[in-house]
Amino acid sequence: MHYTPSVIAKYSKTSDRCWRNCGIVGDFTHIFWDCQKIMEFWSCVKAELRRTLGVDLLINMAMPLVFKLNLE
Ligand SMILES: [Zn+2]
């Protein structure tokens, strides 16, 4: 299980900002979807799936949510 910076900050004296140093609060949505750096990752995943499998996958915000549900 991953705890986001915003959750960890509630229980310790750490920063609630994104661990990718973009300066935005690191809640679940930001960490797994909204952060510019993770969006670059998702774009690479989409391009690689298209290149290797010929699949044009629709990547949207539900993907990290489904991933989270599978882990719990
Ligand atoms: Zn960020």
N, CA, C, O and the ligand as a Tripos MOL2 file, in Angstrom:
@<TRIPOS>MOLECULE
protein
  289   287    73     0     0
PROTEIN
NO_CHARGES

@<TRIPOS>ATOM
      1 N           0.8480   -1.1770    0.0000 N.3       1 MET1
      2 CA          0.0000    0.0000    0.0000 C.3       1 MET1
      3 C           0.8930    1.2390    0.0000 C.2       1 MET1
      4 O           1.9010    1.2950    0.7050 O.2       1 MET1
      5 N           0.5100    2.2160   -0.7930 N.am      2 HIS2
      6 CA          1.2540    3.4690   -0.8470 C.3       2 HIS2
      7 C           0.4790    4.5560   -0.1110 C.2       2 HIS2
      8 O          -0.7310    4.7030   -0.2850 O.2       2 HIS2
      9 N           1.1860    5.3020    0.7020 N.am      3 TYR3
     10 CA          0.5850    6.4590    1.3600 C.3       3 TYR3
     11 C           1.0930    7.7040    0.6590 C.2       3 TYR3
     12 O           2.2940    7.8720    0.4520 O.2       3 TYR3
     13 N           0.1790    8.5590    0.3050 N.am      4 THR4
     14 CA          0.5610    9.7850   -0.3950 C.3       4 THR4
     15 C           1.1280   10.7900    0.6030 C.2       4 THR4
     16 O           0.8980   10.6660    1.8060 O.2       4 THR4
     17 N           1.8670   11.7830    0.1110 N.am      5 PRO5
     18 CA          2.4230   12.7970    1.0170 C.3       5 PRO5
     19 C           1.3540   13.5040    1.8500 C.2       5 PRO5
     20 O           1.6060   13.8380    3.0080 O.2       5 PRO5
     21 N           0.1760   13.7380    1.2910 N.am      6 SER6
     22 CA         -0.8680   14.4420    2.0540 C.3       6 SER6
     23 C          -1.3720   13.5900    3.2120 C.2       6 SER6
     24 O          -1.7390   14.1340    4.2540 O.2       6 SER6
     25 N          -1.4000   12.2760    3.0580 N.am      7 VAL7
     26 CA         -1.8140   11.3860    4.1450 C.3       7 VAL7
     27 C          -0.7120   11.3010    5.1910 C.2       7 VAL7
     28 O          -0.9840   11.3970    6.3870 O.2       7 VAL7
     29 N           0.5150   11.1220    4.7540 N.am      8 ILE8
     30 CA          1.6400   11.0070    5.6850 C.3       8 ILE8
     31 C           1.7730   12.2790    6.5150 C.2       8 ILE8
     32 O           2.0870   12.2130    7.7030 O.2       8 ILE8
     33 N           1.5350   13.4360    5.8970 N.am      9 ALA9
     34 CA          1.6660   14.7160    6.5930 C.3       9 ALA9
     35 C           0.6660   14.8620    7.7330 C.2       9 ALA9
     36 O           0.9080   15.6200    8.6730 O.2       9 ALA9
     37 N          -0.4480   14.1480    7.6620 N.am     10 LYS10
     38 CA         -1.4430   14.2140    8.7390 C.3      10 LYS10
     39 C          -0.9390   13.5530   10.0140 C.2      10 LYS10
     40 O          -1.3920   13.8880   11.1080 O.2      10 LYS10
     41 N          -0.0090   12.6220    9.8810 N.am     11 TYR11
     42 CA          0.4610   11.8440   11.0300 C.3      11 TYR11
     43 C           1.9070   12.1310   11.4120 C.2      11 TYR11
     44 O           2.3980   11.6190   12.4180 O.2      11 TYR11
     45 N           2.5800   12.9330   10.6260 N.am     12 SER12
     46 CA          3.9750   13.2620   10.9400 C.3      12 SER12
     47 C           4.2390   14.7060   10.5150 C.2      12 SER12
     48 O           3.3800   15.3640    9.9290 O.2      12 SER12
     49 N           5.4040   15.1670   10.8120 N.am     13 LYS13
     50 CA          5.7420   16.5510   10.4960 C.3      13 LYS13
     51 C           6.4600   16.6500    9.1510 C.2      13 LYS13
     52 O           7.4390   17.3830    9.0110 O.2      13 LYS13
     53 N           5.9740   15.9190    8.1870 N.am     14 THR14
     54 CA          6.5640   15.9760    6.8510 C.3      14 THR14
     55 C           5.7180   16.8640    5.9490 C.2      14 THR14
     56 O           4.5890   17.2230    6.2850 O.2      14 THR14
     57 N           6.2730   17.2030    4.8240 N.am     15 SER15
     58 CA          5.5750   18.0440    3.8610 C.3      15 SER15
     59 C           4.4340   17.2700    3.1970 C.2      15 SER15
     60 O           4.5280   16.0640    2.9690 O.2      15 SER15
     61 N           3.3520   17.9980    2.8940 N.am     16 ASP16
     62 CA          2.2430   17.3700    2.1750 C.3      16 ASP16
     63 C           2.3830   17.5640    0.6670 C.2      16 ASP16
     64 O           1.4690   17.2400   -0.0910 O.2      16 ASP16
     65 N           3.5180   18.0880    0.2360 N.am     17 ARG17
     66 CA          3.7200   18.3840   -1.1950 C.3      17 ARG17
     67 C           4.1390   17.1360   -1.9710 C.2      17 ARG17
     68 O           4.7060   16.1980   -1.4110 O.2      17 ARG17
     69 N           3.8560   17.1460   -3.2310 N.am     18 CYS18
     70 CA          4.1690   16.0390   -4.1410 C.3      18 CYS18
     71 C           5.6450   15.6470   -4.0150 C.2      18 CYS18
     72 O           6.5170   16.5130   -3.9490 O.2      18 CYS18
     73 N           5.9200   14.3400   -3.9830 N.am     19 TRP19
     74 CA          7.2960   13.8820   -3.8520 C.3      19 TRP19
     75 C           8.0970   14.0390   -5.1330 C.2      19 TRP19
     76 O           9.2820   13.7070   -5.1730 O.2      19 TRP19
     77 N           7.4490   14.5490   -6.1920 N.am     20 ARG20
     78 CA          8.1850   14.8240   -7.4340 C.3      20 ARG20
     79 C           8.6100   16.2850   -7.5190 C.2      20 ARG20
     80 O           9.0410   16.7530   -8.5720 O.2      20 ARG20
     81 N           8.4850   16.9980   -6.4100 N.am     21 ASN21
     82 CA          8.9540   18.3840   -6.3010 C.3      21 ASN21
     83 C           8.2900   19.3460   -7.2790 C.2      21 ASN21
     84 O           8.9400   20.2630   -7.7800 O.2      21 ASN21
     85 N           7.0220   19.1490   -7.5510 N.am     22 CYS22
     86 CA          6.3230   20.0950   -8.4260 C.3      22 CYS22
     87 C           5.6490   21.2030   -7.6120 C.2      22 CYS22
     88 O           5.1720   22.1830   -8.1840 O.2      22 CYS22
     89 N           5.6030   21.0560   -6.2750 N.am     23 GLY23
     90 CA          5.0850   22.1020   -5.4120 C.3      23 GLY23
     91 C           3.6020   22.0240   -5.1160 C.2      23 GLY23
     92 O           3.0690   22.8830   -4.4140 O.2      23 GLY23
     93 N           2.9350   21.0270   -5.6280 N.am     24 ILE24
     94 CA          1.4850   20.8760   -5.4360 C.3      24 ILE24
     95 C           1.2340   19.8330   -4.3530 C.2      24 ILE24
     96 O           2.0210   18.9020   -4.1800 O.2      24 ILE24
     97 N           0.1080   20.0000   -3.6110 N.am     25 VAL25
     98 CA         -0.2450   19.0420   -2.5660 C.3      25 VAL25
     99 C          -0.3340   17.6410   -3.1710 C.2      25 VAL25
    100 O          -0.9810   17.4340   -4.1970 O.2      25 VAL25
    101 N           0.3160   16.6970   -2.5250 N.am     26 GLY26
    102 CA          0.3980   15.3390   -3.0550 C.3      26 GLY26
    103 C          -0.7070   14.4290   -2.5700 C.2      26 GLY26
    104 O          -0.4570   13.4670   -1.8440 O.2      26 GLY26
    105 N          -1.9280   14.7300   -2.9690 N.am     27 ASP27
    106 CA         -3.0250   13.8140   -2.6350 C.3      27 ASP27
    107 C          -3.0570   12.6860   -3.6720 C.2      27 ASP27
    108 O          -2.2860   12.6850   -4.6320 O.2      27 ASP27
    109 N          -3.9540   11.7370   -3.4590 N.am     28 PHE28
    110 CA         -3.9820   10.5520   -4.3250 C.3      28 PHE28
    111 C          -4.1630   10.9120   -5.7940 C.2      28 PHE28
    112 O          -3.4570   10.3910   -6.6580 O.2      28 PHE28
    113 N          -5.1070   11.8010   -6.0740 N.am     29 THR29
    114 CA         -5.3730   12.1830   -7.4590 C.3      29 THR29
    115 C          -4.1440   12.8030   -8.1050 C.2      29 THR29
    116 O          -3.8060   12.4920   -9.2470 O.2      29 THR29
    117 N          -3.4820   13.6800   -7.3660 N.am     30 HIS30
    118 CA         -2.3060   14.3240   -7.9320 C.3      30 HIS30
    119 C          -1.1750   13.3220   -8.1610 C.2      30 HIS30
    120 O          -0.5690   13.2970   -9.2330 O.2      30 HIS30
    121 N          -0.8950   12.5060   -7.1590 N.am     31 ILE31
    122 CA          0.2350   11.5830   -7.2540 C.3      31 ILE31
    123 C           0.0740   10.5880   -8.3970 C.2      31 ILE31
    124 O           1.0420   10.2810   -9.0930 O.2      31 ILE31
    125 N          -1.1350   10.0850   -8.5940 N.am     32 PHE32
    126 CA         -1.3090    9.0380   -9.6020 C.3      32 PHE32
    127 C          -1.9010    9.5220  -10.9110 C.2      32 PHE32
    128 O          -2.0140    8.7430  -11.8570 O.2      32 PHE32
    129 N          -2.2870   10.8100  -10.9910 N.am     33 TRP33
    130 CA         -2.8910   11.2650  -12.2370 C.3      33 TRP33
    131 C          -2.5260   12.6900  -12.6350 C.2      33 TRP33
    132 O          -2.0500   12.9040  -13.7500 O.2      33 TRP33
    133 N          -2.7320   13.6630  -11.7670 N.am     34 ASP34
    134 CA         -2.6220   15.0710  -12.1480 C.3      34 ASP34
    135 C          -1.1970   15.5960  -12.3140 C.2      34 ASP34
    136 O          -0.9700   16.5260  -13.0870 O.2      34 ASP34
    137 N          -0.2540   15.0220  -11.6100 N.am     35 CYS35
    138 CA          1.1220   15.5470  -11.6540 C.3      35 CYS35
    139 C           1.6480   15.5050  -13.0910 C.2      35 CYS35
    140 O           1.4890   14.5060  -13.7930 O.2      35 CYS35
    141 N           2.2680   16.5920  -13.5100 N.am     36 GLN36
    142 CA          2.7900   16.6620  -14.8700 C.3      36 GLN36
    143 C           3.7540   15.5180  -15.1560 C.2      36 GLN36
    144 O           3.7620   14.9670  -16.2560 O.2      36 GLN36
    145 N           4.5630   15.1620  -14.1690 N.am     37 LYS37
    146 CA          5.5540   14.1030  -14.4010 C.3      37 LYS37
    147 C           4.9000   12.7330  -14.5530 C.2      37 LYS37
    148 O           5.3800   11.9100  -15.3330 O.2      37 LYS37
    149 N           3.8160   12.4740  -13.8240 N.am     38 ILE38
    150 CA          3.1440   11.1710  -13.9860 C.3      38 ILE38
    151 C           2.3470   11.1580  -15.2850 C.2      38 ILE38
    152 O           2.1570   10.0960  -15.8790 O.2      38 ILE38
    153 N           1.8790   12.3160  -15.7330 N.am     39 MET39
    154 CA          1.1940   12.3610  -17.0290 C.3      39 MET39
    155 C           2.1580   11.9920  -18.1490 C.2      39 MET39
    156 O           1.7630   11.3450  -19.1200 O.2      39 MET39
    157 N           3.4130   12.3950  -18.0230 N.am     40 GLU40
    158 CA          4.4190   11.9950  -19.0100 C.3      40 GLU40
    159 C           4.5790   10.4770  -18.9950 C.2      40 GLU40
    160 O           4.7160    9.8530  -20.0470 O.2      40 GLU40
    161 N           4.5630    9.8820  -17.7920 N.am     41 PHE41
    162 CA          4.6550    8.4330  -17.6700 C.3      41 PHE41
    163 C           3.4890    7.7460  -18.3670 C.2      41 PHE41
    164 O           3.6860    6.8140  -19.1470 O.2      41 PHE41
    165 N           2.2590    8.2140  -18.0810 N.am     42 TRP42
    166 CA          1.0830    7.6020  -18.7080 C.3      42 TRP42
    167 C           1.1310    7.7460  -20.2170 C.2      42 TRP42
    168 O           0.7120    6.8360  -20.9320 O.2      42 TRP42
    169 N           1.6270    8.8540  -20.7140 N.am     43 SER43
    170 CA          1.7590    9.0380  -22.1650 C.3      43 SER43
    171 C           2.7340    8.0290  -22.7580 C.2      43 SER43
    172 O           2.5000    7.4970  -23.8430 O.2      43 SER43
    173 N           3.8290    7.7660  -22.0420 N.am     44 CYS44
    174 CA          4.8050    6.7660  -22.5020 C.3      44 CYS44
    175 C           4.1920    5.3690  -22.4870 C.2      44 CYS44
    176 O           4.4270    4.5800  -23.4020 O.2      44 CYS44
    177 N           3.4070    5.0580  -21.4550 N.am     45 VAL45
    178 CA          2.7310    3.7560  -21.3870 C.3      45 VAL45
    179 C           1.8000    3.5870  -22.5740 C.2      45 VAL45
    180 O           1.7810    2.5390  -23.2200 O.2      45 VAL45
    181 N           1.0320    4.6220  -22.8530 N.am     46 LYS46
    182 CA          0.0940    4.5620  -23.9700 C.3      46 LYS46
    183 C           0.8230    4.3660  -25.2960 C.2      46 LYS46
    184 O           0.4110    3.5530  -26.1240 O.2      46 LYS46
    185 N           1.9040    5.1130  -25.4910 N.am     47 ALA47
    186 CA          2.6710    4.9970  -26.7340 C.3      47 ALA47
    187 C           3.3060    3.6180  -26.8660 C.2      47 ALA47
    188 O           3.3280    3.0490  -27.9570 O.2      47 ALA47
    189 N           3.8200    3.0800  -25.7690 N.am     48 GLU48
    190 CA          4.4520    1.7640  -25.8090 C.3      48 GLU48
    191 C           3.4280    0.6650  -26.0930 C.2      48 GLU48
    192 O           3.7140   -0.2610  -26.8510 O.2      48 GLU48
    193 N           2.2410    0.7570  -25.4970 N.am     49 LEU49
    194 CA          1.1870   -0.2240  -25.7720 C.3      49 LEU49
    195 C           0.7610   -0.1770  -27.2380 C.2      49 LEU49
    196 O           0.4940   -1.2060  -27.8590 O.2      49 LEU49
    197 N           0.7050    1.0300  -27.7680 N.am     50 ARG50
    198 CA          0.3470    1.1790  -29.1780 C.3      50 ARG50
    199 C           1.4260    0.5700  -30.0610 C.2      50 ARG50
    200 O           1.1270   -0.1200  -31.0350 O.2      50 ARG50
    201 N           2.6920    0.8320  -29.7110 N.am     51 ARG51
    202 CA          3.8110    0.3500  -30.5240 C.3      51 ARG51
    203 C           3.9480   -1.1630  -30.4490 C.2      51 ARG51
    204 O           4.1210   -1.8130  -31.4800 O.2      51 ARG51
    205 N           3.8750   -1.7390  -29.2510 N.am     52 THR52
    206 CA          4.1530   -3.1660  -29.0970 C.3      52 THR52
    207 C           2.9410   -4.0560  -29.3380 C.2      52 THR52
    208 O           3.0750   -5.1460  -29.8960 O.2      52 THR52
    209 N           1.7710   -3.6080  -28.9290 N.am     53 LEU53
    210 CA          0.5830   -4.4570  -29.0260 C.3      53 LEU53
    211 C          -0.4140   -3.9900  -30.0730 C.2      53 LEU53
    212 O          -1.3570   -4.7090  -30.4050 O.2      53 LEU53
    213 N          -0.2060   -2.7830  -30.5930 N.am     54 GLY54
    214 CA         -1.1610   -2.2400  -31.5520 C.3      54 GLY54
    215 C          -2.4680   -1.8430  -30.9090 C.2      54 GLY54
    216 O          -3.4930   -1.7350  -31.5820 O.2      54 GLY54
    217 N          -2.4360   -1.6270  -29.6130 N.am     55 VAL55
    218 CA         -3.6380   -1.2640  -28.8670 C.3      55 VAL55
    219 C          -3.6200    0.2300  -28.6050 C.2      55 VAL55
    220 O          -2.6450    0.7660  -28.0790 O.2      55 VAL55
    221 N          -4.7040    0.8990  -28.9750 N.am     56 ASP56
    222 CA         -4.8110    2.3290  -28.6710 C.3      56 ASP56
    223 C          -5.6820    2.4610  -27.4280 C.2      56 ASP56
    224 O          -6.8930    2.6630  -27.5210 O.2      56 ASP56
    225 N          -5.0560    2.3470  -26.2760 N.am     57 LEU57
    226 CA         -5.7560    2.3190  -24.9990 C.3      57 LEU57
    227 C          -6.1960    3.7170  -24.5870 C.2      57 LEU57
    228 O          -5.4240    4.6730  -24.6670 O.2      57 LEU57
    229 N          -7.4200    3.8210  -24.1550 N.am     58 LEU58
    230 CA         -7.9100    5.0760  -23.6030 C.3      58 LEU58
    231 C          -7.4000    5.1850  -22.1690 C.2      58 LEU58
    232 O          -7.7960    4.4140  -21.2950 O.2      58 LEU58
    233 N          -6.5320    6.1360  -21.9470 N.am     59 ILE59
    234 CA         -5.9750    6.3290  -20.6080 C.3      59 ILE59
    235 C          -6.7240    7.4680  -19.9490 C.2      59 ILE59
    236 O          -6.7140    8.6000  -20.4340 O.2      59 ILE59
    237 N          -7.3690    7.1590  -18.8450 N.am     60 ASN60
    238 CA         -8.0950    8.1880  -18.1130 C.3      60 ASN60
    239 C          -7.8920    8.0070  -16.6140 C.2      60 ASN60
    240 O          -7.1850    7.0990  -16.1760 O.2      60 ASN60
    241 N          -8.5050    8.8620  -15.8520 N.am     61 MET61
    242 CA         -8.2770    8.8880  -14.4140 C.3      61 MET61
    243 C          -8.7530    7.6200  -13.7060 C.2      61 MET61
    244 O          -8.3140    7.3540  -12.5870 O.2      61 MET61
    245 N          -9.6170    6.8460  -14.3090 N.am     62 ALA62
    246 CA        -10.1130    5.6250  -13.6780 C.3      62 ALA62
    247 C          -9.0150    4.5690  -13.5490 C.2      62 ALA62
    248 O          -9.0900    3.7150  -12.6650 O.2      62 ALA62
    249 N          -8.0170    4.6110  -14.3970 N.am     63 MET63
    250 CA         -6.9790    3.5820  -14.3600 C.3      63 MET63
    251 C          -6.2620    3.5250  -13.0230 C.2      63 MET63
    252 O          -6.1590    2.4400  -12.4500 O.2      63 MET63
    253 N          -5.7610    4.6350  -12.4930 N.am     64 PRO64
    254 CA         -5.1010    4.5160  -11.1810 C.3      64 PRO64
    255 C          -6.0810    4.1600  -10.0720 C.2      64 PRO64
    256 O          -5.6860    3.5480   -9.0790 O.2      64 PRO64
    257 N          -7.3490    4.5280  -10.2180 N.am     65 LEU65
    258 CA         -8.3320    4.1750   -9.2020 C.3      65 LEU65
    259 C          -8.5790    2.6710   -9.1890 C.2      65 LEU65
    260 O          -8.6860    2.0650   -8.1230 O.2      65 LEU65
    261 N          -8.6690    2.0800  -10.3490 N.am     66 VAL66
    262 CA         -8.8470    0.6250  -10.4310 C.3      66 VAL66
    263 C          -7.6190   -0.0620   -9.8520 C.2      66 VAL66
    264 O          -7.7370   -1.0530   -9.1310 O.2      66 VAL66
    265 N          -6.4500    0.4600  -10.1650 N.am     67 PHE67
    266 CA         -5.2170   -0.1060   -9.6340 C.3      67 PHE67
    267 C          -5.2330   -0.0490   -8.1110 C.2      67 PHE67
    268 O          -4.8310   -1.0080   -7.4530 O.2      67 PHE67
    269 N          -5.6900    1.0580   -7.5480 N.am     68 LYS68
    270 CA         -5.7500    1.1900   -6.0960 C.3      68 LYS68
    271 C          -6.7300    0.1780   -5.5170 C.2      68 LYS68
    272 O          -6.4300   -0.4460   -4.4990 O.2      68 LYS68
    273 N          -7.8850    0.0000   -6.1320 N.am     69 LEU69
    274 CA         -8.8760   -0.9410   -5.6220 C.3      69 LEU69
    275 C          -8.3430   -2.3620   -5.6200 C.2      69 LEU69
    276 O          -8.6630   -3.1420   -4.7230 O.2      69 LEU69
    277 N          -7.5310   -2.7100   -6.6170 N.am     70 ASN70
    278 CA         -6.9860   -4.0470   -6.6840 C.3      70 ASN70
    279 C          -5.9730   -4.3040   -5.5790 C.2      70 ASN70
    280 O          -5.7600   -5.4520   -5.1880 O.2      70 ASN70
    281 N          -5.3580   -3.2700   -5.0820 N.am     71 LEU71
    282 CA         -4.3380   -3.4390   -4.0500 C.3      71 LEU71
    283 C          -4.9500   -3.5690   -2.6570 C.2      71 LEU71
    284 O          -4.3080   -4.0960   -1.7490 O.2      71 LEU71
    285 N          -6.1600   -3.1040   -2.4830 N.am     72 GLU72
    286 CA         -6.7490   -3.1220   -1.1390 C.3      72 GLU72
    287 C          -7.5430   -4.3910   -0.8910 C.2      72 GLU72
    288 O          -8.1040   -4.5670    0.1910 O.2      72 GLU72
    289 ZN          3.5120   16.5730   -8.6250 Zn       73 ZN73
@<TRIPOS>BOND
     1     1     2 1
     2     2     3 1
     3     3     4 2
     4     3     5 am
     5     5     6 1
     6     6     7 1
     7     7     8 2
     8     7     9 am
     9     9    10 1
    10    10    11 1
    11    11    12 2
    12    11    13 am
    13    13    14 1
    14    14    15 1
    15    15    16 2
    16    15    17 am
    17    17    18 1
    18    18    19 1
    19    19    20 2
    20    19    21 am
    21    21    22 1
    22    22    23 1
    23    23    24 2
    24    23    25 am
    25    25    26 1
    26    26    27 1
    27    27    28 2
    28    27    29 am
    29    29    30 1
    30    30    31 1
    31    31    32 2
    32    31    33 am
    33    33    34 1
    34    34    35 1
    35    35    36 2
    36    35    37 am
    37    37    38 1
    38    38    39 1
    39    39    40 2
    40    39    41 am
    41    41    42 1
    42    42    43 1
    43    43    44 2
    44    43    45 am
    45    45    46 1
    46    46    47 1
    47    47    48 2
    48    47    49 am
    49    49    50 1
    50    50    51 1
    51    51    52 2
    52    51    53 am
    53    53    54 1
    54    54    55 1
    55    55    56 2
    56    55    57 am
    57    57    58 1
    58    58    59 1
    59    59    60 2
    60    59    61 am
    61    61    62 1
    62    62    63 1
    63    63    64 2
    64    63    65 am
    65    65    66 1
    66    66    67 1
    67    67    68 2
    68    67    69 am
    69    69    70 1
    70    70    71 1
    71    71    72 2
    72    71    73 am
    73    73    74 1
    74    74    75 1
    75    75    76 2
    76    75    77 am
    77    77    78 1
    78    78    79 1
    79    79    80 2
    80    79    81 am
    81    81    82 1
    82    82    83 1
    83    83    84 2
    84    83    85 am
    85    85    86 1
    86    86    87 1
    87    87    88 2
    88    87    89 am
    89    89    90 1
    90    90    91 1
    91    91    92 2
    92    91    93 am
    93    93    94 1
    94    94    95 1
    95    95    96 2
    96    95    97 am
    97    97    98 1
    98    98    99 1
    99    99   100 2
   100    99   101 am
   101   101   102 1
   102   102   103 1
   103   103   104 2
   104   103   105 am
   105   105   106 1
   106   106   107 1
   107   107   108 2
   108   107   109 am
   109   109   110 1
   110   110   111 1
   111   111   112 2
   112   111   113 am
   113   113   114 1
   114   114   115 1
   115   115   116 2
   116   115   117 am
   117   117   118 1
   118   118   119 1
   119   119   120 2
   120   119   121 am
   121   121   122 1
   122   122   123 1
   123   123   124 2
   124   123   125 am
   125   125   126 1
   126   126   127 1
   127   127   128 2
   128   127   129 am
   129   129   130 1
   130   130   131 1
   131   131   132 2
   132   131   133 am
   133   133   134 1
   134   134   135 1
   135   135   136 2
   136   135   137 am
   137   137   138 1
   138   138   139 1
   139   139   140 2
   140   139   141 am
   141   141   142 1
   142   142   143 1
   143   143   144 2
   144   143   145 am
   145   145   146 1
   146   146   147 1
   147   147   148 2
   148   147   149 am
   149   149   150 1
   150   150   151 1
   151   151   152 2
   152   151   153 am
   153   153   154 1
   154   154   155 1
   155   155   156 2
   156   155   157 am
   157   157   158 1
   158   158   159 1
   159   159   160 2
   160   159   161 am
   161   161   162 1
   162   162   163 1
   163   163   164 2
   164   163   165 am
   165   165   166 1
   166   166   167 1
   167   167   168 2
   168   167   169 am
   169   169   170 1
   170   170   171 1
   171   171   172 2
   172   171   173 am
   173   173   174 1
   174   174   175 1
   175   175   176 2
   176   175   177 am
   177   177   178 1
   178   178   179 1
   179   179   180 2
   180   179   181 am
   181   181   182 1
   182   182   183 1
   183   183   184 2
   184   183   185 am
   185   185   186 1
   186   186   187 1
   187   187   188 2
   188   187   189 am
   189   189   190 1
   190   190   191 1
   191   191   192 2
   192   191   193 am
   193   193   194 1
   194   194   195 1
   195   195   196 2
   196   195   197 am
   197   197   198 1
   198   198   199 1
   199   199   200 2
   200   199   201 am
   201   201   202 1
   202   202   203 1
   203   203   204 2
   204   203   205 am
   205   205   206 1
   206   206   207 1
   207   207   208 2
   208   207   209 am
   209   209   210 1
   210   210   211 1
   211   211   212 2
   212   211   213 am
   213   213   214 1
   214   214   215 1
   215   215   216 2
   216   215   217 am
   217   217   218 1
   218   218   219 1
   219   219   220 2
   220   219   221 am
   221   221   222 1
   222   222   223 1
   223   223   224 2
   224   223   225 am
   225   225   226 1
   226   226   227 1
   227   227   228 2
   228   227   229 am
   229   229   230 1
   230   230   231 1
   231   231   232 2
   232   231   233 am
   233   233   234 1
   234   234   235 1
   235   235   236 2
   236   235   237 am
   237   237   238 1
   238   238   239 1
   239   239   240 2
   240   239   241 am
   241   241   242 1
   242   242   243 1
   243   243   244 2
   244   243   245 am
   245   245   246 1
   246   246   247 1
   247   247   248 2
   248   247   249 am
   249   249   250 1
   250   250   251 1
   251   251   252 2
   252   251   253 am
   253   253   254 1
   254   254   255 1
   255   255   256 2
   256   255   257 am
   257   257   258 1
   258   258   259 1
   259   259   260 2
   260   259   261 am
   261   261   262 1
   262   262   263 1
   263   263   264 2
   264   263   265 am
   265   265   266 1
   266   266   267 1
   267   267   268 2
   268   267   269 am
   269   269   270 1
   270   270   271 1
   271   271   272 2
   272   271   273 am
   273   273   274 1
   274   274   275 1
   275   275   276 2
   276   275   277 am
   277   277   278 1
   278   278   279 1
   279   279   280 2
   280   279   281 am
   281   281   282 1
   282   282   283 1
   283   283   284 2
   284   283   285 am
   285   285   286 1
   286   286   287 1
   287   287   288 2
@<TRIPOS>SUBSTRUCTURE
     1 MET1         2 RESIDUE 1 A MET
     2 HIS2         6 RESIDUE 1 A HIS
     3 TYR3        10 RESIDUE 1 A TYR
     4 THR4        14 RESIDUE 1 A THR
     5 PRO5        18 RESIDUE 1 A PRO
     6 SER6        22 RESIDUE 1 A SER
     7 VAL7        26 RESIDUE 1 A VAL
     8 ILE8        30 RESIDUE 1 A ILE
     9 ALA9        34 RESIDUE 1 A ALA
    10 LYS10       38 RESIDUE 1 A LYS
    11 TYR11       42 RESIDUE 1 A TYR
    12 SER12       46 RESIDUE 1 A SER
    13 LYS13       50 RESIDUE 1 A LYS
    14 THR14       54 RESIDUE 1 A THR
    15 SER15       58 RESIDUE 1 A SER
    16 ASP16       62 RESIDUE 1 A ASP
    17 ARG17       66 RESIDUE 1 A ARG
    18 CYS18       70 RESIDUE 1 A CYS
    19 TRP19       74 RESIDUE 1 A TRP
    20 ARG20       78 RESIDUE 1 A ARG
    21 ASN21       82 RESIDUE 1 A ASN
    22 CYS22       86 RESIDUE 1 A CYS
    23 GLY23       90 RESIDUE 1 A GLY
    24 ILE24       94 RESIDUE 1 A ILE
    25 VAL25       98 RESIDUE 1 A VAL
    26 GLY26      102 RESIDUE 1 A GLY
    27 ASP27      106 RESIDUE 1 A ASP
    28 PHE28      110 RESIDUE 1 A PHE
    29 THR29      114 RESIDUE 1 A THR
    30 HIS30      118 RESIDUE 1 A HIS
    31 ILE31      122 RESIDUE 1 A ILE
    32 PHE32      126 RESIDUE 1 A PHE
    33 TRP33      130 RESIDUE 1 A TRP
    34 ASP34      134 RESIDUE 1 A ASP
    35 CYS35      138 RESIDUE 1 A CYS
    36 GLN36      142 RESIDUE 1 A GLN
    37 LYS37      146 RESIDUE 1 A LYS
    38 ILE38      150 RESIDUE 1 A ILE
    39 MET39      154 RESIDUE 1 A MET
    40 GLU40      158 RESIDUE 1 A GLU
    41 PHE41      162 RESIDUE 1 A PHE
    42 TRP42      166 RESIDUE 1 A TRP
    43 SER43      170 RESIDUE 1 A SER
    44 CYS44      174 RESIDUE 1 A CYS
    45 VAL45      178 RESIDUE 1 A VAL
    46 LYS46      182 RESIDUE 1 A LYS
    47 ALA47      186 RESIDUE 1 A ALA
    48 GLU48      190 RESIDUE 1 A GLU
    49 LEU49      194 RESIDUE 1 A LEU
    50 ARG50      198 RESIDUE 1 A ARG
    51 ARG51      202 RESIDUE 1 A ARG
    52 THR52      206 RESIDUE 1 A THR
    53 LEU53      210 RESIDUE 1 A LEU
    54 GLY54      214 RESIDUE 1 A GLY
    55 VAL55      218 RESIDUE 1 A VAL
    56 ASP56      222 RESIDUE 1 A ASP
    57 LEU57      226 RESIDUE 1 A LEU
    58 LEU58      230 RESIDUE 1 A LEU
    59 ILE59      234 RESIDUE 1 A ILE
    60 ASN60      238 RESIDUE 1 A ASN
    61 MET61      242 RESIDUE 1 A MET
    62 ALA62      246 RESIDUE 1 A ALA
    63 MET63      250 RESIDUE 1 A MET
    64 PRO64      254 RESIDUE 1 A PRO
    65 LEU65      258 RESIDUE 1 A LEU
    66 VAL66      262 RESIDUE 1 A VAL
    67 PHE67      266 RESIDUE 1 A PHE
    68 LYS68      270 RESIDUE 1 A LYS
    69 LEU69      274 RESIDUE 1 A LEU
    70 ASN70      278 RESIDUE 1 A ASN
    71 LEU71      282 RESIDUE 1 A LEU
    72 GLU72      286 RESIDUE 1 A GLU
    73 ZN73       289 GROUP 0 **** ****
